[in-house]
Amino acid sequence: MAVTAVMQVMGRMGVMGVMTVIAVTAVTAFTTVMAVMAVMAVTTVTTVTTVMDIYVRVHCNLYNEKRAALP
């Protein structure tokens, strides 16, 4: 069924038309995936940086308090 539909579309649009549709679809999918991956990467980096920042601050504070407590 799908094959006959594709054949009809190819008949109307020609091979170049079908190729163009496939190319546009592929580019759109690729762009969408890349955008999502970029957002995820930025989010991950931001999260890791924030967590490390908090960890380092807490750690340094504890260290300084221990040093101050020493005679």
Phi and psi in degrees as GROMACS dihedral restraints (atoms count N, CA, C in turn):
[ dihedral_restraints ]
;  ai    aj    ak    al  type     phi  dphi    fc
    3     4     5     6     1   -63.4    20    10
    4     5     6     7     1   -37.0    20    10
    6     7     8     9     1   -63.9    20    10
    7     8     9    10     1   -44.4    20    10
    9    10    11    12     1   -63.7    20    10
   10    11    12    13     1   -38.3    20    10
   12    13    14    15     1   -62.7    20    10
   13    14    15    16     1   -43.8    20    10
   15    16    17    18     1   -62.2    20    10
   16    17    18    19     1   -41.8    20    10
   18    19    20    21     1   -60.9    20    10
   19    20    21    22     1   -43.7    20    10
   21    22    23    24     1   -61.9    20    10
   22    23    24    25     1   -44.2    20    10
   24    25    26    27     1   -62.7    20    10
   25    26    27    28     1   -42.8    20    10
   27    28    29    30     1   -62.2    20    10
   28    29    30    31     1   -37.2    20    10
   30    31    32    33     1   -63.2    20    10
   31    32    33    34     1   -39.7    20    10
   33    34    35    36     1   -77.3    20    10
   34    35    36    37     1   -44.8    20    10
   36    37    38    39     1   -96.9    20    10
   37    38    39    40     1   -20.0    20    10
   39    40    41    42     1    85.8    20    10
   40    41    42    43     1   167.5    20    10
   42    43    44    45     1   -63.9    20    10
   43    44    45    46     1   -41.2    20    10
   45    46    47    48     1   -61.9    20    10
   46    47    48    49     1   -40.3    20    10
   48    49    50    51     1   -60.2    20    10
   49    50    51    52     1   -46.2    20    10
   51    52    53    54     1   -63.5    20    10
   52    53    54    55     1   -44.3    20    10
   54    55    56    57     1   -59.5    20    10
   55    56    57    58     1   -42.2    20    10
   57    58    59    60     1   -61.7    20    10
   58    59    60    61     1   -45.5    20    10
   60    61    62    63     1   -60.1    20    10
   61    62    63    64     1   -44.9    20    10
   63    64    65    66     1   -62.5    20    10
   64    65    66    67     1   -44.9    20    10
   66    67    68    69     1   -61.8    20    10
   67    68    69    70     1   -46.4    20    10
   69    70    71    72     1   -61.5    20    10
   70    71    72    73     1   -43.7    20    10
   72    73    74    75     1   -60.8    20    10
   73    74    75    76     1   -46.1    20    10
   75    76    77    78     1   -61.7    20    10
   76    77    78    79     1   -45.7    20    10
   78    79    80    81     1   -63.1    20    10
   79    80    81    82     1   -43.2    20    10
   81    82    83    84     1   -61.7    20    10
   82    83    84    85     1   -46.7    20    10
   84    85    86    87     1   -61.1    20    10
   85    86    87    88     1   -45.5    20    10
   87    88    89    90     1   -60.4    20    10
   88    89    90    91     1   -46.7    20    10
   90    91    92    93     1   -61.3    20    10
   91    92    93    94     1   -44.4    20    10
   93    94    95    96     1   -60.8    20    10
   94    95    96    97     1   -47.2    20    10
   96    97    98    99     1   -60.2    20    10
   97    98    99   100     1   -44.7    20    10
   99   100   101   102     1   -62.1    20    10
  100   101   102   103     1   -42.9    20    10
  102   103   104   105     1   -61.7    20    10
  103   104   105   106     1   -45.2    20    10
  105   106   107   108     1   -62.1    20    10
  106   107   108   109     1   -44.2    20    10
  108   109   110   111     1   -63.8    20    10
  109   110   111   112     1   -39.6    20    10
  111   112   113   114     1   -62.6    20    10
  112   113   114   115     1   -45.5    20    10
  114   115   116   117     1   -61.0    20    10
  115   116   117   118     1   -43.8    20    10
  117   118   119   120     1   -63.2    20    10
  118   119   120   121     1   -41.4    20    10
  120   121   122   123     1   -62.3    20    10
  121   122   123   124     1   -46.6    20    10
  123   124   125   126     1   -61.5    20    10
  124   125   126   127     1   -44.4    20    10
  126   127   128   129     1   -60.4    20    10
  127   128   129   130     1   -45.9    20    10
  129   130   131   132     1   -61.0    20    10
  130   131   132   133     1   -48.3    20    10
  132   133   134   135     1   -60.3    20    10
  133   134   135   136     1   -45.0    20    10
  135   136   137   138     1   -61.1    20    10
  136   137   138   139     1   -46.3    20    10
  138   139   140   141     1   -61.0    20    10
  139   140   141   142     1   -49.1    20    10
  141   142   143   144     1   -60.7    20    10
  142   143   144   145     1   -45.0    20    10
  144   145   146   147     1   -60.6    20    10
  145   146   147   148     1   -45.0    20    10
  147   148   149   150     1   -62.6    20    10
  148   149   150   151     1   -46.5    20    10
  150   151   152   153     1   -62.0    20    10
  151   152   153   154     1   -45.4    20    10
  153   154   155   156     1   -61.6    20    10
  154   155   156   157     1   -42.4    20    10
  156   157   158   159     1   -59.5    20    10
  157   158   159   160     1   -47.9    20    10
  159   160   161   162     1   -62.4    20    10
  160   161   162   163     1   -45.9    20    10
  162   163   164   165     1   -58.3    20    10
  163   164   165   166     1   -47.4    20    10
  165   166   167   168     1   -63.4    20    10
  166   167   168   169     1   -43.1    20    10
  168   169   170   171     1   -61.2    20    10
  169   170   171   172     1   -48.1    20    10
  171   172   173   174     1   -61.9    20    10
  172   173   174   175     1   -46.4    20    10
  174   175   176   177     1   -58.4    20    10
  175   176   177   178     1   -48.5    20    10
  177   178   179   180     1   -63.9    20    10
  178   179   180   181     1   -39.5    20    10
  180   181   182   183     1   -62.5    20    10
  181   182   183   184     1   -45.3    20    10
  183   184   185   186     1   -61.4    20    10
  184   185   186   187     1   -44.0    20    10
  186   187   188   189     1   -61.5    20    10
  187   188   189   190     1   -45.5    20    10
  189   190   191   192     1   -65.6    20    10
  190   191   192   193     1   -38.9    20    10
  192   193   194   195     1   -64.1    20    10
  193   194   195   196     1   -41.5    20    10
  195   196   197   198     1   -62.8    20    10
  196   197   198   199     1   -43.2    20    10
  198   199   200   201     1   -63.9    20    10
  199   200   201   202     1   -40.6    20    10
  201   202   203   204     1   -67.4    20    10
  202   203   204   205     1   -32.2    20    10
  204   205   206   207     1   -73.3    20    10
  205   206   207   208     1   -24.7    20    10
  207   208   209   210     1   -67.3    20    10
  208   209   210   211     1   143.0    20    10
